[in-house]
Amino acid sequence: MTSASASLSYVGCNFLRQRLVLSTLSGRPVKIRKIRAKEENPGLRGTTLYYQPGLLYGGSLEHDCSPNRSIGYYLESLLCLAPFMKHPIRIVLRGATNDQVDPTVDCLKATALPLLKRFGIDGEELELKIVRRGMPPKGGGEVIFSCPVKKALMPIQYIDPGKIKRIRGVAYSVRVSPQIANRIVDSARSILNKFLPDIYIHTDHMKGTSSGKSPGFGLTLVAETTNGTFLSAELASSPQGQGPAVLPEDLAINCAKLLLEEIHRGGCVDSTNQSLVLLLMTLGQQDVSKVLLGPLSPYTIEFLRHLRSYFQVMFKIESKPSGEERKGGDKVLMTCVGIGFSNLSKTVK
């Protein structure tokens, strides 16, 4: 479509957040039809959605998140929108802070916030704080997210991830024995200490009102490189009465192996934040930005298609072979010229 304000039309429920976020930032209306059309309970009040975007106001907000998805589900979209508000946002989100489906608050705090800083989104206002932990199915957690606004984003040249220098993590437990977190730490270290000596995994056992409404435990691990790259992996226990029970030792060992796999995939951004870095590059100044990523996830590939539809931006994708001895897949060098997006919502001082 030639008109930048022309509406876009899609069919099906997939990638709903992508489409709504990009519609909001581009100002292009979107119509989505046949959303779970064959189901008795499609989730929305109907099977067709028309969205006309407006300005992002920001300010102080509170929201009770659905217990069906964790707070990370909402934060992923907020991280894309927050820098482009009229006023700096400070939002209190309540629900499940950690689950098995979405990125946890711990993961986003450790990986997404440093990524925002690379684009100039920085300052004391940039914060993600866990007040209470909540596990599914009842949740009961609470986090505070605040982010400053930016008029324009800096271009980046982020092509050297560096070498792994240390691993940090948090083993959390709520409404279960505090010893479970210690067992998680010992088991994770039994794997990771074979590769690196600088490992510190913090135990976080919350009690009383800070422990939410449901029992559970989990582990988030983050590997940091010499160039400030953060690669993450995480696992959480199944909700009580749902799914098979897992031993803390097994969860820790599997999580440690997931981190090693993420390191093996390589790149300057982990697979959780691939779409975020590509969006910020697209919205950057009219200059060349480059980033080296590991193998692109299916979610990221669809996101690239949406960036082309909403902003008419196409990335140059160059494969960087990892060598035959490595089977983690090739890295890709992503290059684009930013559209020079200007935050029209921001108050001019």
C-alpha positions as CSV (number, residue, x, y, z in Angstrom):
1,M,0.0,0.0,0.0
2,T,1.3,3.4,-0.9
3,S,-0.4,5.5,1.8
4,A,1.4,5.4,5.2
5,S,-1.9,5.8,7.0
6,A,-3.8,3.1,5.0
7,S,-5.2,0.3,7.1
8,L,-3.8,-3.2,7.1
9,S,-5.9,-6.4,7.1
10,Y,-5.0,-9.8,8.6
11,V,-6.7,-13.1,9.2
12,G,-6.3,-15.3,12.3
13,C,-5.2,-14.8,15.9
14,N,-1.5,-15.3,15.4
15,F,0.9,-12.5,16.3
16,L,-1.8,-10.2,17.7
17,R,0.6,-8.3,19.9
18,Q,3.0,-7.6,17.1
19,R,0.3,-6.2,14.9
20,L,-1.2,-4.0,17.6
21,V,2.2,-2.6,18.8
22,L,3.3,-1.8,15.2
23,S,-0.1,-0.3,14.4
24,T,0.2,2.0,17.4
25,L,3.8,3.1,16.5
26,S,3.1,3.6,12.8
27,G,-0.3,5.2,13.2
28,R,-1.8,2.7,10.7
29,P,-5.2,1.2,11.6
30,V,-5.4,-2.6,11.5
31,K,-8.4,-5.0,11.0
32,I,-8.0,-8.6,12.0
33,R,-10.7,-11.1,11.0
34,K,-11.5,-14.7,11.8
35,I,-9.9,-14.7,15.3
36,R,-10.5,-18.2,16.5
37,A,-13.6,-18.2,14.4
38,K,-14.3,-22.0,14.9
39,E,-14.1,-21.9,18.7
40,E,-17.1,-21.5,21.0
41,N,-15.1,-19.1,23.2
42,P,-12.8,-17.1,20.9
43,G,-11.3,-15.1,23.9
44,L,-12.5,-11.7,22.6
45,R,-16.1,-10.6,22.5
46,G,-16.1,-11.4,18.8
47,T,-14.0,-12.8,16.0
48,T,-13.2,-9.5,14.3
49,L,-11.1,-6.7,15.7
50,Y,-10.6,-3.2,14.2
51,Y,-8.0,-1.0,15.9
52,Q,-7.5,2.7,15.3
53,P,-4.3,3.9,17.0
54,G,-4.0,7.2,18.9
55,L,-1.4,9.0,20.9
56,L,0.5,7.3,23.7
57,Y,-0.1,9.3,26.9
58,G,1.9,7.5,29.6
59,G,1.9,8.7,33.2
60,S,1.1,6.6,36.3
61,L,-1.0,3.5,35.7
62,E,-2.0,0.3,37.4
63,H,-3.2,-2.9,35.8
64,D,-4.3,-6.3,37.0
65,C,-3.0,-8.8,34.4
66,S,-4.9,-11.9,33.4
67,P,-3.7,-15.0,35.4
68,N,-3.6,-17.0,32.2
69,R,-0.4,-15.3,31.1
70,S,2.5,-13.9,33.2
71,I,3.3,-10.2,33.6
72,G,6.2,-10.7,31.1
73,Y,3.6,-11.2,28.3
74,Y,2.5,-7.6,28.9
75,L,5.9,-6.2,29.5
76,E,7.2,-7.4,26.1
77,S,4.7,-5.0,24.4
78,L,5.3,-2.2,27.0
79,L,9.0,-2.3,26.4
80,C,8.3,-1.5,22.7
81,L,5.9,1.4,23.4
82,A,7.2,3.0,26.7
83,P,10.0,5.2,25.2
84,F,7.5,6.9,22.9
85,M,4.9,8.1,25.4
86,K,4.0,11.8,25.9
87,H,4.9,11.5,29.6
88,P,7.3,9.0,31.2
89,I,5.4,5.9,32.2
90,R,5.3,4.4,35.6
91,I,3.0,1.3,35.8
92,V,2.2,-1.2,38.5
93,L,1.4,-4.6,37.1
94,R,-0.2,-7.4,39.2
95,G,-0.4,-11.1,38.4
96,A,2.1,-13.9,37.8
97,T,5.7,-12.7,37.7
98,N,7.1,-16.1,36.6
99,D,5.6,-18.9,34.5
100,Q,6.6,-21.6,32.0
101,V,5.3,-19.8,28.9
102,D,6.4,-16.1,28.8
103,P,9.7,-14.4,29.6
104,T,9.8,-13.8,33.3
105,V,10.3,-10.4,34.9
106,D,13.7,-11.5,36.1
107,C,14.8,-12.3,32.5
108,L,13.5,-9.0,31.0
109,K,15.1,-7.0,33.8
110,A,18.5,-8.6,33.1
111,T,18.4,-8.6,29.3
112,A,15.9,-6.1,27.9
113,L,16.8,-3.0,30.0
114,P,20.5,-3.1,29.0
115,L,19.4,-3.3,25.4
116,L,17.3,-0.2,25.8
117,K,20.3,1.6,27.2
118,R,22.2,1.0,24.0
119,F,19.7,3.1,22.1
120,G,20.0,6.0,24.5
121,I,17.0,5.0,26.6
122,D,18.6,5.5,30.0
123,G,18.4,7.3,33.3
124,E,17.1,6.7,36.8
125,E,13.6,6.5,35.5
126,L,14.4,3.2,33.7
127,E,13.6,0.6,36.3
128,L,11.9,-2.8,36.6
129,K,11.3,-3.8,40.2
130,I,9.7,-6.9,41.7
131,V,7.7,-6.0,44.7
132,R,6.0,-9.4,45.2
133,R,6.4,-12.7,43.4
134,G,3.5,-14.6,42.0
135,M,3.3,-18.0,40.5
136,P,0.4,-19.4,38.4
137,P,-2.4,-20.2,38.7
138,K,-3.4,-17.6,41.2
139,G,-0.6,-15.1,40.7
140,G,-0.5,-12.4,43.4
141,G,2.7,-10.9,42.2
142,E,3.4,-7.2,41.7
143,V,6.1,-5.3,39.7
144,I,6.8,-1.7,39.0
145,F,8.0,-0.7,35.5
146,S,9.1,2.9,34.7
147,C,10.7,4.2,31.6
148,P,11.8,7.7,30.3
149,V,10.6,9.1,27.0
150,K,12.9,9.7,24.1
151,K,12.6,12.1,21.1
152,A,14.8,10.0,18.9
153,L,16.8,6.8,19.2
154,M,20.5,6.3,18.6
155,P,21.7,4.0,15.8
156,I,23.8,1.1,16.9
157,Q,26.8,-1.0,15.6
158,Y,26.5,-4.1,17.7
159,I,28.3,-6.9,15.9
160,D,30.8,-8.3,18.4
161,P,29.2,-10.1,21.3
162,G,32.5,-10.7,23.1
163,K,33.5,-13.7,25.3
164,I,31.5,-15.0,28.2
165,K,33.0,-13.6,31.4
166,R,30.5,-14.5,34.1
167,I,27.1,-16.0,34.8
168,R,24.6,-14.6,37.2
169,G,21.2,-15.9,38.2
170,V,18.3,-16.0,40.6
171,A,16.8,-19.1,42.1
172,Y,13.4,-18.2,43.5
173,S,10.9,-20.1,45.6
174,V,7.5,-19.0,47.0
175,R,5.3,-20.9,49.4
176,V,7.7,-23.9,49.5
177,S,10.7,-24.8,51.6
178,P,13.6,-22.3,51.4
179,Q,15.9,-25.4,50.9
180,I,14.5,-25.8,47.3
181,A,16.3,-22.7,46.1
182,N,19.6,-23.9,47.6
183,R,19.1,-27.3,45.9
184,I,18.6,-25.4,42.6
185,V,21.8,-23.4,43.0
186,D,23.9,-26.5,43.8
187,S,22.6,-28.4,40.8
188,A,23.0,-25.5,38.4
189,R,26.6,-24.9,39.5
190,S,27.4,-28.6,39.1
191,I,27.0,-28.1,35.3
192,L,28.2,-24.5,34.8
193,N,31.3,-24.7,37.0
194,K,32.8,-27.1,34.4
195,F,33.0,-24.1,32.0
196,L,33.4,-21.0,34.1
197,P,34.5,-20.1,37.6
198,D,32.8,-16.7,38.0
199,I,29.2,-17.9,38.8
200,Y,26.9,-16.4,41.4
201,I,23.3,-17.4,41.7
202,H,21.2,-15.5,44.2
203,T,18.5,-17.2,46.2
204,D,15.2,-15.3,46.5
205,H,12.8,-16.9,49.0
206,M,9.8,-14.6,49.6
207,K,7.5,-15.1,52.6
208,G,4.2,-13.8,53.8
209,T,2.4,-11.3,51.6
210,S,5.4,-11.1,49.3
211,S,5.1,-14.7,48.2
212,G,1.9,-14.4,46.1
213,K,-1.0,-16.8,46.2
214,S,0.4,-20.1,44.7
215,P,3.4,-22.2,45.5
216,G,6.3,-22.7,43.0
217,F,10.0,-22.3,42.2
218,G,12.2,-21.6,39.3
219,L,15.6,-20.4,38.0
220,T,16.7,-17.6,35.7
221,L,20.3,-17.6,34.4
222,V,22.1,-14.8,32.5
223,A,25.5,-15.0,30.9
224,E,27.3,-11.7,30.5
225,T,30.1,-11.1,28.0
226,T,33.1,-8.8,27.9
227,N,31.2,-6.5,25.5
228,G,28.1,-6.2,27.6
229,T,26.0,-8.8,25.9
230,F,23.4,-10.6,28.0
231,L,22.2,-14.1,27.1
232,S,19.5,-15.7,29.2
233,A,17.7,-19.0,29.9
234,E,15.0,-19.8,32.5
235,L,12.7,-22.5,33.7
236,A,9.8,-22.6,36.2
237,S,7.9,-25.3,38.0
238,S,4.5,-26.4,36.8
239,P,1.4,-24.8,38.4
240,Q,0.1,-26.8,41.4
241,G,-2.1,-29.6,40.1
242,Q,-1.2,-28.9,36.5
243,G,1.4,-30.9,34.6
244,P,4.0,-33.3,36.0
245,A,5.9,-32.4,39.2
246,V,9.6,-31.7,38.6
247,L,12.5,-32.0,41.0
248,P,14.4,-28.8,41.8
249,E,17.7,-30.6,40.7
250,D,16.2,-31.6,37.3
251,L,14.9,-28.1,36.7
252,A,18.3,-26.6,37.5
253,I,20.2,-28.9,35.3
254,N,17.8,-28.4,32.4
255,C,18.0,-24.7,32.8
256,A,21.8,-24.7,32.8
257,K,21.8,-26.7,29.6
258,L,19.4,-24.2,28.0
259,L,21.8,-21.4,28.9
260,L,24.7,-23.3,27.3
261,E,22.5,-23.8,24.2
262,E,21.7,-20.1,24.1
263,I,25.4,-19.3,24.3
264,H,26.0,-21.8,21.5
265,R,23.5,-20.0,19.3
266,G,25.5,-16.9,19.9
267,G,24.8,-13.3,18.7
268,C,24.7,-10.0,20.5
269,V,21.1,-10.4,21.6
270,D,19.4,-13.5,23.0
271,S,16.4,-15.1,21.2
272,T,13.9,-13.5,23.7
273,N,14.8,-10.0,22.6
274,Q,15.5,-10.3,18.9
275,S,12.3,-8.6,17.8
276,L,12.8,-5.7,20.3
277,V,16.3,-4.9,19.0
278,L,15.0,-5.0,15.4
279,L,12.1,-2.7,16.2
280,L,14.4,-0.1,17.9
281,M,16.8,-0.3,14.9
282,T,13.9,0.4,12.5
283,L,12.7,3.4,14.6
284,G,16.2,4.8,14.9
285,Q,17.7,7.9,13.2
286,Q,18.2,7.8,9.4
287,D,21.5,6.1,9.7
288,V,22.8,2.6,9.3
289,S,22.3,0.2,12.3
290,K,23.8,-3.3,12.5
291,V,23.4,-6.2,14.9
292,L,24.6,-9.7,15.0
293,L,22.0,-12.3,16.0
294,G,21.9,-16.0,16.4
295,P,19.5,-18.1,14.2
296,L,16.3,-16.2,13.8
297,S,13.3,-17.6,15.7
298,P,10.0,-18.1,13.8
299,Y,8.5,-15.2,15.9
300,T,11.3,-12.9,14.7
301,I,10.9,-13.9,11.0
302,E,7.2,-12.9,11.2
303,F,8.1,-9.7,12.9
304,L,10.4,-8.8,10.0
305,R,7.5,-9.3,7.6
306,H,5.4,-7.0,9.8
307,L,8.1,-4.3,9.9
308,R,8.0,-4.3,6.1
309,S,4.2,-3.9,6.1
310,Y,4.0,-1.2,8.7
311,F,7.1,0.9,8.1
312,Q,8.3,-0.2,4.6
313,V,11.7,-1.2,6.1
314,M,13.6,-4.2,4.8
315,F,16.7,-5.6,6.5
316,K,19.8,-6.8,4.7
317,I,20.4,-10.3,6.1
318,E,23.9,-11.8,5.8
319,S,24.6,-15.3,7.0
320,K,27.8,-15.7,9.1
321,P,28.7,-19.4,9.0
322,S,29.6,-20.8,12.4
323,G,31.8,-23.6,11.1
324,E,30.9,-27.3,10.4
325,E,31.9,-28.3,13.9
326,R,29.2,-26.2,15.4
327,K,25.6,-27.3,14.8
328,G,23.9,-24.4,16.6
329,G,23.0,-22.8,13.3
330,D,24.5,-19.8,11.5
331,K,24.6,-16.3,12.9
332,V,23.0,-13.5,10.9
333,L,24.1,-9.9,10.5
334,M,21.1,-7.7,10.3
335,T,21.5,-4.3,8.7
336,C,18.9,-1.5,8.1
337,V,18.6,2.2,7.8
338,G,16.3,3.7,10.5
339,I,13.2,5.6,9.4
340,G,14.0,8.6,11.7
341,F,11.0,8.0,13.9
342,S,10.2,11.1,16.0
343,N,8.2,10.8,19.1
344,L,5.3,13.0,18.3
345,S,3.7,12.3,21.7
346,K,6.6,13.7,23.6
347,T,6.1,17.1,25.2
348,V,8.5,19.7,23.7
349,K,10.3,21.7,26.4
